[in-house]
Amino acid sequence: MGLLSRIFRAKNGEAPSPPLQEVEVHFSYGSTNFQHLYALEDMLRHAISESGAGKYEGHDVSDDGSDGYYYLYGADAEAIYRVIGPVLAASSFMTGATVTLWFGPRKWRTPKRVIHLPS
């Protein structure tokens, strides 16, 4: 094993994994009845788990229910979006949502792609 291989190996002896990519879904909700938000969360969690494309991390929603976010992570943000895109399109409150694909750790110069779902 060369010097560089030893330096850049993970602590457990395996090669380091590629940096995680993120998919952030920002949406308007407009209600404090979170039933539909949780139902869509379950569908996203199931779709991403079944595909093996990544992991559903969670959501944030404002106290007044005006808007919220879903967060998903994996090795390929485009692959995650291909899995969740149809699920989002089928949800009535996802009209006008913004999906941001981050191609690496979120920093100032991290490449990203922003997708605006139809209104």
N, C-alpha and C positions, 0 to 999 in steps of 0.2 A: 504494500500500500504506500503510495507516494505521500509526500508532505501535504500537498493540497487536499488530497482525499481525506487525510486524517483531520485536517482543519475544518473542512466543510461537511463532515459527517455529522449526523444527528447524535445526540448523547447515547442513544441505545444502539449505536453502531450501524443504523440504516442511513441511507442517503436522505438528505432533507427533502421534504415534500414541497411541491410548488406552492407559491403563496395563494392563499384563499382569495377567491373573487366573490363579489357581493352583488346581489340584486335587491334593490330597494324599491318598494312600490308605495308611492304617495297618493292618497285618495281623499276625496271629500266624502264624508259620511252623512252628517246632518241629523243625527238622532242619538239619544242616550239609551235606546234599546239596542244592545249590542248582539242580539240574537243572530242577525245576518252576518255580522262581522266574524263571530265565532264559527258559524257554519262554513264560511269561505275559508277561514283559517284551517279548519279540519280538512277541507278538500285540497288545499295547497299542501298541507303536511302529508296527506296520503299520496298525492300525485308525485311529489318530490321523493318520497321514501320509496315508492314502487319503481320509479325510474332509476334510482341510484345516482342521479345527477348531482345531488347535493343534500343540504340539510336545511330544514325550516328552523329559524332561530327564534322568531317571536314577532310581536307587534307592539306598537305604541299608538295610543289613541288619546286625543285631548279629552279632558273631563266633560266638556260640554258636547262631545261627540261630533264636533264640526269636521275634523279631519283625522287621518291616521296614517300609519306606515306598517308594512309587512317587511320582514328581513329574511333573506335566504342566502346561504353561502355554499360554495363548492369550488371545484377546480376549474370550471368553465362557465362563466356567467351566461354566455350565449346558449349553452345546453340547458341551463336552468330555465331561461326564458322560453325556450322551445317547449318545455314541459308545462310551465305555468301559464303561458300565453292564452291557450284555449280556455283554461279555468277562469282566468280573469275576464276574458271576453264574454263569458256566459253569465257574469254577475252584473246585475243592474246598477249597483252603486260604484262600479269601476269605470263607468263612462267618464271620460275626461281625466282619468288617472295618469300619473307620470311614473314610468318605470325607468330607473337608472341602473345600468349595468356597469359596475366598477371592475376593471380588469387588473386587479391587484389591491394591495392595502390602500385604504383611503388616505391620500396625501394630496398636496397641492398639484402635483403634475401627474397623478395617476390617470391613465387613459380611461375614459368612460364613454358610454353611449346612452343618450336619453331618448326614450320612446314615449310619445304621447298617444294614449289610447283614444279612439274616436269618441266624440261627445254625442 
